[in-house]
Amino acid sequence: MKTRLLTSHSGSLVGTVAIPGDKSISHRSVMFGSISQGITKVTNFLLGDDCLSTISCFRKLGVKIEEHASGELRIYGSGFQGLNEPKEVLNVGNSGTTIRLMMGILAGRDFFSVLEGDESIARRPMTRVATPLSKMGAKIDFRNGGFAPISVRGGALNSFEYKLPVASAQVKSALLFAGLQAKGETVITEPEATRDHTERMIRQFGGTVEKEGNNIKVRGGQNLQGTSVRVPGDISSAAFFLVAGAISEGSSITLENVGLNPTRSGIVDVLNEMGADLQILSQDLDAAEPAGTLLIRSSRLKGTTVGGEMIPRLIDEIPIIALLATQADGVTVIKDAGELKVKETNRIDTVVGELKKMGANIEATDDGMIIQGPTALQGACVSSHGDHRIGMMLAVASLISEGETILENPEAISVSYPKFFEDLDNLKKIK
């Protein structure tokens, strides 16, 4: 097992970070480029393990995808009909986004395919996608309990109306991909608004999708056209530096080209509610995906409550928000976050367990956690548990912990941020 020695940092964190491309948007740029007609050019694509798994899957479906030295990706699409039956299993690695969204794409294709992933994927529930896709006419099978590997034999899909039992952008997106291939109009109702990258990208590729309240409508038979996609920096990755800057004494960190899609920017709202010294220096709201430059400085923080409609807007940032709360005055309550139990790990139990090792005053609840702060943290032997966001959270925690921290399975971080440790080290200033 690999480990990484992390030391506390008594100095400030100062400098500028160019945040790598958004993982969710990078995945979708490959998917939409592959099902559209013509060439799609993607810049600032995230070359993390998860997104490379998506590229690999579409190459196995017969799509030509070029990676250029300039960092540009070129995808030569021939529409949905250009996808061919794969001769081998489609391995999604650690990517829940890849497996769930591809189920929606493959559901409309008249051939047989099998999706599998790593041990983490094999533990994540897939019936939430398979059940509605089966109602549309796809033939889907899986291991007992609804787990991968998953076989899909698609074909002529029927449109339908479906109310999501839980707020999930992955399930919604899978059904939108299926709806683009179905006869008639598919209507999806969300209990709460989730990230809308798929809807934005349908429009960016020349398609139409309507939103009325919590209802999203898409009609089948649309012909999408290749286009140019510039991927903004991932706000979920930026969150680790936002928190690092807020909790490290004397710090001032500028984060460039950070995605500010309002369905994803809940971390900004939480930081503001907790009293963080956070500024948006500039922003482009007219782009397909809004982005801006953020400045975070050391802050005096206060506890808050995070729950309700806010949760889908920051579900991936909850591990680092938990660390933030350990340094805030008072109690922070995170609730309505039961979805954390079916991420790469059970993130409720994992976050609580690992931060307790470092001395945090934190307790798990059925749907979240309760954190009392501020608490001085201690170095410890901790583990990412193969979860990239847990790994990055613990690395940030080590900065303010007394003594050395040993992080087990640090390589998990490369799933979304291959240069994370390099960028973090570049910010360190010695007093």
ChimeraX attribute file (.defattr): number of C-alpha atoms within 10 A of each C-alpha:
attribute: neighborCount
match mode: 1-to-1
recipient: residues
	/A:1	5
	/A:2	8
	/A:3	14
	/A:4	14
	/A:5	13
	/A:6	21
	/A:7	17
	/A:8	18
	/A:9	20
	/A:10	17
	/A:11	17
	/A:12	23
	/A:13	28
	/A:14	19
	/A:15	17
	/A:16	16
	/A:17	17
	/A:18	15
	/A:19	25
	/A:20	26
	/A:21	26
	/A:22	24
	/A:23	26
	/A:24	21
	/A:25	25
	/A:26	27
	/A:27	22
	/A:28	21
	/A:29	29
	/A:30	27
	/A:31	22
	/A:32	26
	/A:33	29
	/A:34	29
	/A:35	25
	/A:36	25
	/A:37	22
	/A:38	16
	/A:39	19
	/A:40	23
	/A:41	19
	/A:42	22
	/A:43	18
	/A:44	19
	/A:45	27
	/A:46	28
	/A:47	21
	/A:48	19
	/A:49	19
	/A:50	23
	/A:51	29
	/A:52	19
	/A:53	23
	/A:54	24
	/A:55	25
	/A:56	15
	/A:57	23
	/A:58	22
	/A:59	18
	/A:60	18
	/A:61	19
	/A:62	17
	/A:63	23
	/A:64	16
	/A:65	20
	/A:66	13
	/A:67	14
	/A:68	9
	/A:69	7
	/A:70	8
	/A:71	13
	/A:72	16
	/A:73	20
	/A:74	19
	/A:75	30
	/A:76	21
	/A:77	27
	/A:78	21
	/A:79	20
	/A:80	21
	/A:81	13
	/A:82	17
	/A:83	22
	/A:84	18
	/A:85	16
	/A:86	17
	/A:87	12
	/A:88	12
	/A:89	16
	/A:90	24
	/A:91	20
	/A:92	26
	/A:93	22
	/A:94	25
	/A:95	22
	/A:96	21
	/A:97	22
	/A:98	26
	/A:99	28
	/A:100	24
	/A:101	24
	/A:102	23
	/A:103	30
	/A:104	29
	/A:105	24
	/A:106	26
	/A:107	32
	/A:108	27
	/A:109	24
	/A:110	17
	/A:111	15
	/A:112	18
	/A:113	23
	/A:114	21
	/A:115	22
	/A:116	19
	/A:117	22
	/A:118	14
	/A:119	13
	/A:120	18
	/A:121	23
	/A:122	18
	/A:123	17
	/A:124	19
	/A:125	17
	/A:126	23
	/A:127	18
	/A:128	16
	/A:129	23
	/A:130	26
	/A:131	14
	/A:132	20
	/A:133	27
	/A:134	17
	/A:135	14
	/A:136	25
	/A:137	18
	/A:138	26
	/A:139	17
	/A:140	21
	/A:141	18
	/A:142	17
	/A:143	12
	/A:144	7
	/A:145	11
	/A:146	19
	/A:147	17
	/A:148	24
	/A:149	20
	/A:150	22
	/A:151	19
	/A:152	26
	/A:153	20
	/A:154	25
	/A:155	19
	/A:156	15
	/A:157	23
	/A:158	20
	/A:159	23
	/A:160	18
	/A:161	15
	/A:162	16
	/A:163	15
	/A:164	18
	/A:165	10
	/A:166	14
	/A:167	20
	/A:168	18
	/A:169	20
	/A:170	22
	/A:171	23
	/A:172	28
	/A:173	25
	/A:174	26
	/A:175	30
	/A:176	27
	/A:177	25
	/A:178	30
	/A:179	31
	/A:180	28
	/A:181	29
	/A:182	25
	/A:183	16
	/A:184	16
	/A:185	18
	/A:186	23
	/A:187	20
	/A:188	22
	/A:189	20
	/A:190	19
	/A:191	14
	/A:192	17
	/A:193	19
	/A:194	23
	/A:195	22
	/A:196	16
	/A:197	19
	/A:198	22
	/A:199	20
	/A:200	16
	/A:201	20
	/A:202	21
	/A:203	14
	/A:204	19
	/A:205	21
	/A:206	14
	/A:207	17
	/A:208	17
	/A:209	16
	/A:210	13
	/A:211	13
	/A:212	8
	/A:213	10
	/A:214	14
	/A:215	16
	/A:216	18
	/A:217	19
	/A:218	27
	/A:219	21
	/A:220	19
	/A:221	14
	/A:222	17
	/A:223	15
	/A:224	24
	/A:225	21
	/A:226	24
	/A:227	19
	/A:228	16
	/A:229	24
	/A:230	18
	/A:231	25
	/A:232	29
	/A:233	27
	/A:234	26
	/A:235	30
	/A:236	26
	/A:237	22
	/A:238	24
	/A:239	24
	/A:240	26
	/A:241	27
	/A:242	29
	/A:243	25
	/A:244	29
	/A:245	28
	/A:246	27
	/A:247	28
	/A:248	22
	/A:249	18
	/A:250	17
	/A:251	21
	/A:252	22
	/A:253	23
	/A:254	21
	/A:255	23
	/A:256	22
	/A:257	24
	/A:258	27
	/A:259	27
	/A:260	24
	/A:261	20
	/A:262	14
	/A:263	15
	/A:264	24
	/A:265	21
	/A:266	22
	/A:267	25
	/A:268	21
	/A:269	14
	/A:270	18
	/A:271	23
	/A:272	14
	/A:273	15
	/A:274	21
	/A:275	17
	/A:276	23
	/A:277	18
	/A:278	21
	/A:279	14
	/A:280	14
	/A:281	12
	/A:282	13
	/A:283	17
	/A:284	14
	/A:285	13
	/A:286	8
	/A:287	10
	/A:288	17
	/A:289	21
	/A:290	16
	/A:291	23
	/A:292	19
	/A:293	19
	/A:294	22
	/A:295	19
	/A:296	23
	/A:297	25
	/A:298	22
	/A:299	22
	/A:300	15
	/A:301	24
	/A:302	21
	/A:303	23
	/A:304	20
	/A:305	14
	/A:306	21
	/A:307	16
	/A:308	12
	/A:309	15
	/A:310	21
	/A:311	25
	/A:312	23
	/A:313	20
	/A:314	27
	/A:315	19
	/A:316	20
	/A:317	23
	/A:318	26
	/A:319	24
	/A:320	25
	/A:321	21
	/A:322	24
	/A:323	25
	/A:324	28
	/A:325	30
	/A:326	29
	/A:327	25
	/A:328	23
	/A:329	17
	/A:330	15
	/A:331	19
	/A:332	24
	/A:333	19
	/A:334	24
	/A:335	17
	/A:336	18
	/A:337	23
	/A:338	18
	/A:339	18
	/A:340	20
	/A:341	17
	/A:342	15
	/A:343	19
	/A:344	21
	/A:345	22
	/A:346	16
	/A:347	24
	/A:348	26
	/A:349	17
	/A:350	20
	/A:351	25
	/A:352	23
	/A:353	17
	/A:354	20
	/A:355	24
	/A:356	17
	/A:357	14
	/A:358	22
	/A:359	16
	/A:360	24
	/A:361	19
	/A:362	24
	/A:363	18
	/A:364	16
	/A:365	17
	/A:366	12
	/A:367	15
	/A:368	24
	/A:369	21
	/A:370	19
	/A:371	26
	/A:372	19
	/A:373	21
	/A:374	19
	/A:375	17
	/A:376	14
	/A:377	22
	/A:378	20
	/A:379	21
	/A:380	21
	/A:381	16
	/A:382	22
	/A:383	19
	/A:384	24
	/A:385	21
	/A:386	20
	/A:387	23
	/A:388	21
	/A:389	28
	/A:390	26
	/A:391	24
	/A:392	24
	/A:393	27
	/A:394	26
	/A:395	27
	/A:396	25
	/A:397	27
	/A:398	25
	/A:399	26
	/A:400	22
	/A:401	21
	/A:402	17
	/A:403	15
	/A:404	16
	/A:405	23
	/A:406	19
	/A:407	23
	/A:408	19
	/A:409	19
	/A:410	25
	/A:411	17
	/A:412	21
	/A:413	22
	/A:414	17
	/A:415	23
	/A:416	24
	/A:417	24
	/A:418	17
	/A:419	13
	/A:420	18
	/A:421	15
	/A:422	9
	/A:423	17
	/A:424	19
	/A:425	10
	/A:426	13
	/A:427	20
	/A:428	17
	/A:429	15
	/A:430	9
	/A:431	8
